[in-house]
Amino acid sequence: MLKETPKWYRNRGYLHFDQPINQVKATKLVTSPFQVAKHPFFPLISYVVLSKKISKNPSTGMLNVVKKDRPIAYSAHKDSHIYAYYAEMLSVKYEEELTKNNLQDSILAFRELGKSNIDFAYEAFCKIKNFGQCSAVALDFSKFFDTLDHDLLKISWAHLLGVKKLPSDHFNVYKSLTKFSKVDKDKLYEALSISKSNPKNCRLRVCDASEFRSRVRDKGFIETNNNSYGIPQGSPISALLSNIYMLEFDKEMKRYTDIHGGHYYRYCDDMLFIVPTKLRDNVAEFADKHVKALKVNINTKKTELRTFRKIGDTLVSDQMLQYLGFMFDGENIYIRSSSLARYSEKMKRGISLAKQTMRKYNDIRAEKGATEKELFMKKLYSRYTHLGAKNFVTYGLRAANKMGNSKTIRRQLKPLWRRFHEELDKD
């Protein structure tokens, strides 16, 4: 009878500098501290995804589109198994610390809670509504993973293990994530004549050991992080390490808000404090003071100070509070306007591309005397309307259902069906 596959083991299908290994071999590797301590970690393979950040100018109503590079990096097969195993091991101790310090409901990201940002946002808004007259302080870190201090990470890691010095196996994992190296995927594939559309093409790995030395390392393709800060985001352990890094800070923020009868939440680099209004300005200063000790910075452009007060039986805010993709005015919840704008742009672009593709292939069919085909509607309906399984509209409907059957969110979503068909009807 086959043993159940452990959570840390996952067979990754991508090409890397090493070959995938089976569960038996992976288990022998990750459960041997001696092997992990001397394991040579390969460079990450990295590439950049261009994303767009869309915001709406409240005074002019014009959309502001900012292009942003989002770096993606992924680790070799053996390395990923080690990271995943050690993440699982450390997670047990981390969860114990959260429970011991009553933080289990405050730290929201990168934990197996069976909830999403919809649930977390709704729970926070309900806390505000139940609190009544209060203030909400939302803070955001700047370039969180890129600025984590290596020495502080090592201290936090050792403290979680209850030791003064990291054991040799843990230290090797730590070193691979702080002095990490990476290779640009596009340059690598070009140098090794690997097809981007069909990279495997009978390959089991990007290259063998000899090619790695002569055509990758010796050609200067490897970039190493020589800074005393920053860890890669793509590894299976990076997210947990960011939480471990913040543990002492989280304890202090929770202690502070508890003293004053408030609430503290952190979702990765987003923090939310719900406190009595008299403490509104003090909270930001208190958090900033402790953040500086972590050698990370708060993005002041994203700081939100919102005050909620009662007018009769209605709770109103001086300004909308934005949190985890939603907005709250004290009574009603909305999807963030920039999210709606981003959906509209993607929908228009998707329909336009589908029409261009249809015309292109119909021109080819016409030359061959074949019958023209109409626009392939099924995929468009699936991607951009409630008839699909997973898209922005179905996400919005799910949010409306979870957030007390929100009428305001449903009103925001209602025009999208009409706009979708307007784009379809355009020449």
C-alpha positions as CSV (number, residue, x, y, z in Angstrom):
1,M,0.0,0.0,0.0
2,L,1.4,3.4,-1.0
3,K,2.1,5.9,1.7
4,E,0.2,9.2,1.5
5,T,2.2,11.9,-0.3
6,P,3.4,14.5,2.3
7,K,2.3,18.0,1.9
8,W,5.9,19.3,1.3
9,Y,6.4,17.0,-1.7
10,R,5.2,18.3,-5.0
11,N,6.4,17.1,-8.5
12,R,7.1,20.3,-10.4
13,G,7.0,20.0,-14.1
14,Y,9.2,22.9,-15.1
15,L,12.7,22.7,-16.6
16,H,15.6,23.6,-14.3
17,F,19.3,22.9,-13.8
18,D,18.5,19.6,-12.2
19,Q,16.1,16.8,-13.0
20,P,12.9,16.1,-11.0
21,I,13.3,13.4,-8.3
22,N,10.7,11.0,-6.9
23,Q,9.3,11.1,-3.4
24,V,11.6,8.4,-2.0
25,K,14.8,10.2,-3.1
26,A,13.4,13.6,-2.0
27,T,12.5,12.2,1.4
28,K,16.1,10.8,1.9
29,L,17.5,14.2,1.0
30,V,15.3,16.5,3.1
31,T,15.2,14.3,6.2
32,S,19.0,14.2,6.4
33,P,20.4,17.2,8.2
34,F,23.9,16.2,7.1
35,Q,22.9,16.1,3.4
36,V,21.0,19.4,3.6
37,A,24.0,21.0,5.4
38,K,26.3,20.3,2.5
39,H,23.7,20.6,-0.3
40,P,24.8,22.9,-3.2
41,F,21.8,25.1,-4.1
42,F,21.4,26.0,-7.8
43,P,20.7,29.6,-8.9
44,L,17.1,30.5,-9.3
45,I,15.8,31.0,-12.8
46,S,14.1,34.4,-13.1
47,Y,12.0,36.3,-15.5
48,V,9.9,39.5,-15.4
49,V,6.1,39.8,-15.9
50,L,4.9,43.2,-17.0
51,S,1.8,44.2,-15.0
52,K,-0.3,47.3,-15.0
53,K,-1.5,49.3,-12.0
54,I,-4.6,51.2,-12.7
55,S,-6.0,54.0,-10.5
56,K,-8.8,56.5,-11.0
57,N,-8.3,60.2,-10.4
58,P,-11.3,61.1,-8.2
59,S,-11.5,64.7,-9.4
60,T,-11.2,64.1,-13.2
61,G,-12.4,60.5,-13.4
62,M,-9.5,59.8,-15.7
63,L,-7.7,56.5,-15.5
64,N,-4.0,56.5,-14.6
65,V,-2.1,53.4,-15.9
66,V,1.4,52.7,-14.5
67,K,3.4,49.8,-15.9
68,K,5.2,47.8,-13.3
69,D,7.8,45.0,-13.6
70,R,7.0,42.0,-11.4
71,P,10.0,39.7,-11.0
72,I,9.3,35.9,-10.8
73,A,12.0,33.4,-9.7
74,Y,11.7,29.7,-9.2
75,S,14.1,27.2,-7.6
76,A,15.6,23.9,-8.8
77,H,13.7,20.6,-8.0
78,K,15.9,19.4,-5.1
79,D,16.1,22.9,-3.7
80,S,12.3,23.3,-3.8
81,H,11.8,20.0,-1.9
82,I,14.3,21.2,0.8
83,Y,12.6,24.6,1.1
84,A,9.1,23.1,1.3
85,Y,10.2,20.5,3.9
86,Y,11.9,23.1,6.1
87,A,8.9,25.4,5.7
88,E,6.6,22.7,7.0
89,M,9.0,22.0,9.9
90,L,9.2,25.7,10.9
91,S,5.5,26.3,10.3
92,V,4.7,24.0,13.2
93,K,6.8,26.0,15.6
94,Y,5.5,29.3,14.2
95,E,1.9,28.3,14.7
96,E,2.7,27.4,18.3
97,E,4.1,30.9,18.8
98,L,1.1,32.5,17.3
99,T,-1.2,30.5,19.6
100,K,0.9,31.2,22.7
101,N,0.8,34.9,21.9
102,N,-2.9,35.0,20.9
103,L,-1.9,36.1,17.3
104,Q,-3.7,33.3,15.5
105,D,-6.5,35.6,14.3
106,S,-4.2,38.6,13.6
107,I,-1.7,37.1,11.1
108,L,-3.6,36.4,7.9
109,A,-1.3,35.6,5.0
110,F,0.7,32.5,4.1
111,R,-1.1,30.2,6.6
112,E,-3.6,27.4,6.0
113,L,-6.7,29.1,7.3
114,G,-9.1,28.0,4.6
115,K,-10.0,31.7,4.0
116,S,-9.3,34.3,1.3
117,N,-8.9,38.1,1.3
118,I,-12.7,38.3,0.9
119,D,-13.1,36.7,4.3
120,F,-10.4,38.7,5.9
121,A,-11.7,42.0,4.6
122,Y,-15.3,41.3,5.6
123,E,-14.2,40.2,9.1
124,A,-12.3,43.5,9.6
125,F,-15.2,45.6,8.3
126,C,-17.5,43.7,10.8
127,K,-15.1,44.5,13.6
128,I,-15.3,48.2,12.7
129,K,-19.1,48.1,12.6
130,N,-19.3,46.3,15.9
131,F,-16.8,48.7,17.4
132,G,-18.9,51.7,16.4
133,Q,-17.1,55.0,16.8
134,C,-13.4,54.3,16.1
135,S,-10.5,54.8,13.8
136,A,-8.8,52.5,11.3
137,V,-5.1,52.9,10.5
138,A,-3.9,51.1,7.4
139,L,-0.1,50.9,6.8
140,D,1.9,49.3,4.0
141,F,5.5,48.3,3.8
142,S,7.7,49.4,0.8
143,K,9.3,46.5,-1.2
144,F,8.9,44.1,1.7
145,F,10.8,41.0,0.6
146,D,13.5,43.0,-1.1
147,T,14.4,44.8,2.2
148,L,14.4,42.1,4.9
149,D,17.6,42.3,6.8
150,H,19.7,39.1,6.8
151,D,21.1,39.4,10.3
152,L,17.6,40.0,11.8
153,L,16.2,37.1,9.8
154,K,18.9,34.8,11.1
155,I,18.2,36.0,14.7
156,S,14.4,35.5,14.3
157,W,14.9,32.0,12.7
158,A,17.2,30.9,15.6
159,H,14.9,32.3,18.2
160,L,12.0,30.3,16.7
161,L,14.1,27.2,17.0
162,G,15.0,28.0,20.6
163,V,18.7,28.2,19.8
164,K,21.4,30.9,19.8
165,K,23.0,29.7,16.6
166,L,21.4,28.1,13.5
167,P,22.2,24.4,13.1
168,S,24.4,23.7,10.0
169,D,21.4,22.4,7.9
170,H,19.2,25.4,8.7
171,F,22.2,27.7,8.2
172,N,22.8,26.3,4.7
173,V,19.1,26.9,3.8
174,Y,19.3,30.4,5.3
175,K,22.5,31.2,3.3
176,S,20.9,30.0,0.0
177,L,18.1,32.4,0.5
178,T,20.1,35.5,1.6
179,K,23.1,35.1,-0.7
180,F,20.9,33.7,-3.4
181,S,21.8,33.8,-7.1
182,K,19.7,33.9,-10.2
183,V,19.9,33.5,-14.0
184,D,17.7,35.4,-16.4
185,K,15.5,32.9,-18.2
186,D,15.4,34.7,-21.6
187,K,19.2,34.9,-21.8
188,L,19.6,31.4,-20.6
189,Y,17.2,29.9,-23.1
190,E,18.8,31.9,-25.9
191,A,22.3,30.8,-25.0
192,L,21.3,27.1,-24.9
193,S,18.9,27.3,-27.9
194,I,15.9,26.3,-25.9
195,S,12.5,27.0,-27.4
196,K,10.3,29.2,-25.3
197,S,7.1,27.6,-26.7
198,N,8.3,24.0,-26.3
199,P,11.2,24.1,-23.8
200,K,11.2,20.5,-22.8
201,N,11.4,19.0,-26.3
202,C,13.0,15.7,-25.0
203,R,15.0,17.6,-22.3
204,L,14.9,16.5,-18.7
205,R,16.9,19.5,-17.5
206,V,18.1,22.9,-18.8
207,C,21.7,21.6,-19.1
208,D,24.1,19.1,-17.6
209,A,26.8,19.9,-15.1
210,S,29.5,20.4,-17.7
211,E,27.3,22.8,-19.7
212,F,26.3,24.6,-16.5
213,R,29.9,25.4,-15.7
214,S,31.0,26.3,-19.2
215,R,27.9,27.9,-20.7
216,V,26.2,29.4,-17.7
217,R,28.6,30.1,-14.8
218,D,31.7,30.9,-16.9
219,K,29.8,33.1,-19.3
220,G,28.7,35.4,-16.4
221,F,25.0,34.6,-16.5
222,I,24.8,34.2,-12.7
223,E,23.8,37.2,-10.7
224,T,24.4,37.0,-6.9
225,N,22.7,39.0,-4.2
226,N,25.7,40.7,-2.5
227,N,23.5,42.9,-0.3
228,S,22.9,42.4,3.4
229,Y,19.2,42.4,2.8
230,G,16.5,40.9,0.5
231,I,15.2,37.4,-0.1
232,P,13.6,35.9,-3.2
233,Q,9.8,35.7,-3.3
234,G,9.5,32.6,-5.4
235,S,10.7,29.9,-3.0
236,P,8.4,27.6,-1.0
237,I,9.8,29.0,2.2
238,S,10.1,32.7,1.6
239,A,6.5,33.6,2.6
240,L,6.8,31.8,6.0
241,L,10.2,33.4,6.6
242,S,8.7,36.9,6.1
243,N,6.2,36.0,8.9
244,I,8.9,34.7,11.2
245,Y,10.8,37.9,10.5
246,M,7.8,39.9,11.7
247,L,7.0,37.8,14.8
248,E,8.4,40.1,17.5
249,F,6.9,43.1,15.8
250,D,3.5,41.4,15.6
251,K,3.6,40.6,19.3
252,E,4.3,44.2,20.2
253,M,1.5,45.5,17.9
254,K,-1.0,43.0,19.3
255,R,0.0,43.9,22.9
256,Y,-0.5,47.6,22.1
257,T,-3.9,47.2,20.5
258,D,-5.1,44.8,23.2
259,I,-4.2,47.3,26.0
260,H,-6.5,49.9,24.3
261,G,-9.3,47.4,23.3
262,G,-8.4,47.5,19.6
263,H,-7.6,45.0,16.9
264,Y,-4.5,44.3,14.9
265,Y,-4.3,42.5,11.5
266,R,-1.4,41.9,9.2
267,Y,-1.7,40.4,5.7
268,C,1.9,40.1,4.4
269,D,3.0,43.8,4.1
270,D,-0.5,45.3,4.8
271,M,-1.3,46.2,8.4
272,L,-4.6,47.3,9.8
273,F,-5.2,48.7,13.2
274,I,-8.7,49.3,14.6
275,V,-8.5,51.5,17.7
276,P,-10.4,54.2,19.7
277,T,-10.3,57.4,17.7
278,K,-8.1,59.2,20.3
279,L,-5.3,56.8,19.5
280,R,-5.5,57.3,15.7
281,D,-2.3,59.4,15.2
282,N,-0.4,57.6,18.0
283,V,-0.8,54.2,16.3
284,A,1.0,55.2,13.1
285,E,3.9,56.7,15.1
286,F,4.1,53.7,17.4
287,A,4.2,51.2,14.5
288,D,6.7,53.4,12.5
289,K,9.1,53.4,15.5
290,H,9.1,49.6,15.7
291,V,9.2,49.2,12.0
292,K,12.5,51.1,11.9
293,A,14.0,48.5,14.2
294,L,13.2,45.9,11.5
295,K,15.1,47.9,8.9
296,V,12.1,48.0,6.6
297,N,10.1,51.1,5.6
298,I,6.5,52.1,5.6
299,N,5.2,53.4,2.3
300,T,3.7,56.7,3.5
301,K,1.8,57.2,0.2
302,K,-0.4,54.2,1.1
303,T,-1.0,55.1,4.7
304,E,-4.7,55.6,5.5
305,L,-6.1,57.2,8.6
306,R,-9.9,56.8,8.7
307,T,-12.3,57.8,11.4
308,F,-15.8,56.3,11.8
309,R,-18.5,58.0,13.7
310,K,-22.2,57.5,14.4
311,I,-24.8,59.8,12.9
312,G,-28.0,58.5,14.4
313,D,-27.9,54.7,13.9
314,T,-25.6,55.0,10.9
315,L,-21.8,54.5,11.0
316,V,-20.1,56.8,8.5
317,S,-16.4,57.3,7.6
318,D,-14.7,60.6,6.9
319,Q,-13.2,58.7,3.9
320,M,-13.5,55.3,2.4
321,L,-11.2,52.7,3.9
322,Q,-9.4,50.5,1.4
323,Y,-8.4,47.1,2.6
324,L,-7.4,43.9,0.7
325,G,-9.1,45.0,-2.5
326,F,-12.3,46.3,-1.0
327,M,-13.6,49.7,0.3
328,F,-15.8,50.4,3.3
329,D,-17.7,53.5,4.3
330,G,-19.1,52.3,7.6
331,E,-22.2,50.7,6.2
332,N,-21.5,49.5,2.6
333,I,-18.7,47.5,1.0
334,Y,-17.5,48.1,-2.5
335,I,-15.0,46.5,-4.9
336,R,-12.1,48.9,-5.3
337,S,-12.6,51.1,-8.4
338,S,-9.2,50.3,-9.8
339,S,-10.0,46.6,-9.8
340,L,-13.1,47.4,-11.9
341,A,-11.1,49.6,-14.3
342,R,-8.5,46.8,-14.6
343,Y,-11.2,44.3,-15.5
344,S,-12.7,46.7,-18.1
345,E,-9.3,47.2,-19.8
346,K,-8.6,43.4,-19.8
347,M,-12.1,42.6,-21.2
348,K,-11.8,45.2,-24.0
349,R,-8.3,44.0,-24.9
350,G,-9.4,40.4,-24.8
351,I,-12.4,41.0,-27.1
352,S,-10.3,43.1,-29.5
353,L,-7.6,40.4,-29.7
354,A,-10.3,37.7,-30.3
355,K,-11.7,39.8,-33.2
356,Q,-8.3,40.4,-34.7
357,T,-7.6,36.7,-34.6
358,M,-11.0,35.9,-36.2
359,R,-10.3,38.3,-39.1
360,K,-6.9,37.0,-39.6
361,Y,-8.0,33.4,-40.0
362,N,-11.1,34.3,-42.0
363,D,-8.8,36.1,-44.5
364,I,-6.9,32.8,-44.8
365,R,-10.1,30.8,-45.2
366,A,-11.4,33.2,-47.8
367,E,-8.2,32.7,-49.9
368,K,-8.8,29.0,-49.7
369,G,-12.5,29.3,-50.6
370,A,-13.5,28.1,-47.1
371,T,-16.5,29.3,-45.1
372,E,-15.8,32.1,-42.7
373,K,-16.2,31.4,-39.0
374,E,-17.9,33.6,-36.4
375,L,-16.2,34.9,-33.3
376,F,-15.5,32.1,-30.8
377,M,-17.9,33.3,-28.0
378,K,-17.6,30.5,-25.5
379,K,-14.1,31.4,-24.3
380,L,-15.0,35.1,-24.1
381,Y,-18.1,34.4,-22.0
382,S,-16.0,32.2,-19.8
383,R,-13.3,34.8,-19.2
384,Y,-15.3,37.9,-18.8
385,T,-18.8,37.1,-17.5
386,H,-20.6,35.3,-14.7
387,L,-21.0,32.3,-17.0
388,G,-17.3,31.5,-16.4
389,A,-16.0,29.5,-13.5
390,K,-13.1,31.7,-12.3
391,N,-12.8,35.3,-13.4
392,F,-13.2,38.8,-12.0
393,V,-17.1,38.8,-12.3
394,T,-17.5,35.5,-10.5
395,Y,-15.0,36.6,-7.9
396,G,-17.1,39.8,-7.3
397,L,-20.3,37.7,-7.0
398,R,-18.5,35.4,-4.5
399,A,-17.5,38.5,-2.5
400,A,-21.0,39.9,-2.6
401,N,-22.4,36.6,-1.3
402,K,-19.8,36.3,1.5
403,M,-20.1,39.9,2.5
404,G,-23.6,39.8,3.7
405,N,-25.1,39.6,0.2
406,S,-23.7,43.1,-0.5
407,K,-26.1,45.1,-2.7
408,T,-23.4,47.7,-3.4
409,I,-21.1,45.1,-4.9
410,R,-23.9,43.7,-7.0
411,R,-24.7,47.2,-8.3
412,Q,-21.1,47.6,-9.3
413,L,-21.1,44.3,-11.2
414,K,-24.4,44.8,-12.9
415,P,-23.3,47.1,-15.8
416,L,-20.4,44.7,-16.7
417,W,-22.7,42.4,-18.7
418,R,-23.9,45.4,-20.8
419,R,-20.4,46.7,-21.3
420,F,-19.2,43.3,-22.4
421,H,-21.9,43.1,-25.1
422,E,-21.2,46.7,-26.2
423,E,-17.6,45.7,-26.9
424,L,-18.8,42.6,-28.8
425,D,-21.0,44.8,-31.0
426,K,-18.2,47.2,-31.9
427,D,-16.7,46.9,-35.4
